[in-house]
Amino acid sequence: MMTQKNKPTDEIRSNADNMNSPAYKLAALDEEFLLGDSMRGVRFQLEYAKAEEHLRNWGVASTVVVFGSARFKPDGPLDHARWYEEARKFGRIVSEKGGAMIDNGQPRHNVIATGGGPGVMEAANRGAFEAGAPSIGFNITLPHEQEPNPYSTPDLTFQFHYFAMRKMHLAMRANALVVFPGGFGTMDELFEILCLRQTLKIEDALPILLFDRQFWTSVVNFEKFVEVGTVNKSDLDLFSFADTAEEAWSQLVGHELMGVPGH
């Protein structure tokens, strides 16, 4: 317990110490307080509320989430360049045909949403940009600072500290998930959404497409899960494969993707 003993005095005391005390700062302007342990729950709520407000202002009702490696470049090795260009093409097709370009006060559907960084994320945002549609970048602070790619809509380009809140925003408006080849981060996002689907924590009709069947079946032995009894055979129906941007879009339309104009 903190205590204080004062001696009687006739001096006129200045209130400078009071004015300069950290306790006297307005709580909302006290950075040290806001970044302290006791305010972690408040910071978590703020990360939810800020992105939610911007998304609502833009009328974003649903998204198509695109995951994939941050390492691919349009001038990279053959497969890297192909995956980048297919993600770019896919972002453009979804944006042109999915309802993201509606600008008449009606809800926008199937807006491209990515993790906001380079590689596949950049490519999908770039395709939306080239179509003239808004797209979302859900960035995360990392030890090696991630910068947003230049193609997500500035007013829909967010930065998160908490992975959990970022993942929540990626999932909560998703009409579909399309996963391009990637590394540990991509695997993390894929298997989290698969788990949410399997446990019915999210919409049980949410289509999950894995782009490039050869890649995915060579790096993940999905059938082995069934063979050893860790998942049911029916769990393999939670996802499907596509090998081109056009095929991926056709499959999504076949799943009766919500919000597509004319469907």
N, C-alpha and C positions, 0 to 999 in steps of 0.2 A: 504494500500500500504506500502511495506517495503522500508525504505529509509536508507541512510548511509551518515554521514558527517565525513570527514577526515581533519585533520589539516596538513598543509604543514610540511614536515620533510626532513632532509638530511640523515636520517638513512637508511642503507641498510636493506630492509624488507625481512624477510623469507617468502617463499610461503607455509610453512607447513600448515597453516590454509586452504589454497586453496586445497592442496593435500588431506587433511583429511575431507573436506566438503562432506556431502552426495550428494550434487549436482554434484560433480566431478566424482562420481562413474559411471562406464559404466552402462547404463540402464539395460542391460541384466543380470548384476551381482549384481544389487541393490535389495536385497530381500525385504527391507522395502517398496521400491517404487513398486515392482511387486505385493506385497500383499496389497497394498492400494486400496481404493475405486475406484480411477480413472482407474485402470487396470483390473477391474472385467471382462470387455468384452474380453480383451487379454487373461486372464486366462481361460475363457470359450473356446476360440478358441484353446488354447494350449491343453486343455483336449480332444478336438475333434481330433486335428492333431496327437498327440502322439499315441493314440490308433489306429487311421486310418493307420498310417505308419507301425506299427507292424502287423496289420491284413493283409495289402497288401503284406508285406514281406513274410508272410506265405501263401499267395495265397488264403485267405479265401474269397470266393465269396458269400456264403450263410450260414445260421445257422439254427439250431433248438433250440429254446429258451425253457428252462425248469425253471419254477418257483415252489416255494413251501416252506414250513416252514423250518426255520433254526434249529428247535428244535428236529427234528427226529433223532434217532440214531439206528444203526443196532441191538443194544441190548435193545432197549426201549420197552415200552408197545406194546401189540400185533399189533395194527393198525400202530403205529409208525414204528415198525420194518418192517412190510409188505410194507408200503409206501416207506420206504428207499430202500428196496431191489428191488421193482418194478422200482423205479427211476434209480437205478444202472443198472438193466437189460435193461431198455429202453436206457440209455446212451450207453451201449455196442452194442445193436442191431442197433441203428441209426449210430453209428460210423463204424460198420462193413459193413453195407449195403448201407449207404447213400452217400458215396463218400468222406468222410473226410480223408480217409487214402491214397488217391492218392498222389503220391510223384514223379511225372514225369514232373513237370513244368506246368501241367494243373491246372485250378482252383479247389480248394477244396470246396465241397458243403456239406450242412447239418452238419456243425461242431457244436457240442454241445456247447451252451453258457448258462451260469448261472450267478447269482449274486455273485458268487465266495466264498460264505461263507460255513457254515456247513449245516447239515441236508440234505434236498432234493438236494440242490445245490452240496454239496459234493458227494452225491450218483451218480448224473448224470455225474459229472466230473470223478468220480471213474470208472464208467462203460466205459467211453471213454478211460481212462488211461489203463484199463485192456485189451481193444481191441487193444492198441498200436496206438491210434489215438490222434491227438492234440485236445484240448478243451479250451474253453475261460472262464475266471472268471472276471466279471465286478464288482469289489468290490467298496464299498462306505465308506468314513470316517464317523464314528458315535461316539456319546459321549462315549459309551462303545465300545472301539476300536474293530472293526471287523478285524480278521486276515484271510488271504486267506486259503482255504483248500489246502491240499498238492497234490491234484490230477489234478488241472488245469495246463496246460502247462506253465512253468515259463515265457516264452517270450510272453505269451498271458494272463498273469495275471496282471490286471490293477487296479489302485486305483483312484477313482473320488472324488472330493469335491462336485460337483454339481449333484444333483439327475437328473436334466433335461438332462444333457449331457450323463449321464449313461443310462438313459431311451432311448435317441436317438440312442445310439450305440446298445442297446439291440434290438431295433425295426428295424433299417434301413437295416439289412441284413437278417432278419428273413424270412425263408421259412415256418415256422410253430411255433406255441406256444402251449406248453403242460403244463398245470397248475395242480400241485398236491395240496392236501389239505394244507392249510396254514392260516396265520393270517392276520392282517391288511396290512402288506407289500405286501403279495400275492394278496389280494383283490385290493389293489391300482394298481398293475401292470396289473392284469386281466382287470379291468374295464377301465383302460386307453387304452389298446389295443382294447377292444370291442368298445370304443368310436371312436378310429381312424378307425376301420373297418366300423362302422356305418356311419361315415361321409366321407368315401372314401378318407381319408388322407393317408392310406396305401393300399397296394395291396388288391383288393376286393376278391381275391381268397384265401387269407391267412387262412389256417385252424387253428382253435382254439379248442383244446381238453381239456376237464376237466376230470381229472383222479379220478375215484371212484364216480360213479353217486349217490350212496346213500349219501355220504358226501355232495356233492354240492347241491343236491335237498333238503337236510335237513337244510342247513345253509343259502341258498338263495332261496327265493320263486320267481323264475323267472316268473312264470305264473301271479303273482300278478301285475307285471309291465304292462302286457298286459291288465289285468282286469281293472285296474284303468286308462288306457289310456296313460301311460307315455312312452311306446315303442309300436311299431307295432308288430303284431304277427310274421311277417317275420323276425324281429330282432332276434328272438330266433333261427333262422337258422344260425346265425353267429358262433355258437359253437355247439359242439357235445360232447358225453361222451365216455370214454373208461375205462375198469376195469382191464385190464392187459397190460403189456408192449407190448406183441405181438399184441393185438388188437389195441393199439395206433399206432404201426408201420403200421399195415395193413390199418388202416384208412388213414394215411398220404400217403401211396402209392396209395390208391384209389383216393386221391385228385391230383394225378399226380404230386407228389413232384418233383420239378426241381432238376436236377443234379444227380438223382439216377442212377448208372451204369446199363445199360441194359434196361432202361425204356424210 
